[in-house]
Amino acid sequence: MKKTESPVNKTLAKEIKRLFIQLITDLDKAKDADLFFRDFLTAAEMDTLVKRLAIAYWLKKGRSYENIKKNLKVSTKVAGSVKKLMGKEGVKLALKKVEAEEWANKWAGRIRRIIK
C-alpha cells in the first residue's frame, strides 16, 4: 500500500489505531481471527507477518540463517531485519505466547497418552 501524501490528523490516527487494537483484542476465537485476517490482509501481507514470526521463533530456538532461508524461502537480509527486532518488547511478548502455546500443546498430548 502506498503512503498517503497527506498524513491523517494525529488525533484521528490515534483513535483509529486504538479501535484497530481493540478489534484485534476482541477476536478471541481463532476462527474469527482467521476470517478477519484472510479478508483484511492480502495473501502477501499475511505471508510476510507469518514469516516474520516464524523467523523470530526459529532464531530464538537457535536455528541458523541458512536453515531459516532454506525452509522459509527468505533472504538473509529479511532474517537479519527480524533479528534486529528480537529485543523489542512486542516481539518478546509474542514469542512468549507462542512458547506457552507450544508448551500447553506438548503437555496436553502427554496427558492424552497417559489417560488412554
Secondary structure by P-SEA (a helix, b strand, c coil): cccccccccaaaaaaaaaaaaaaaaacccaaaaaaaaaacccaaaaaaaaaaaaaaaaaaacccaaaaaaaccccaaaaaaaaaacccaaaaaaaaaaaaaaaaaaaaaaaaaaac
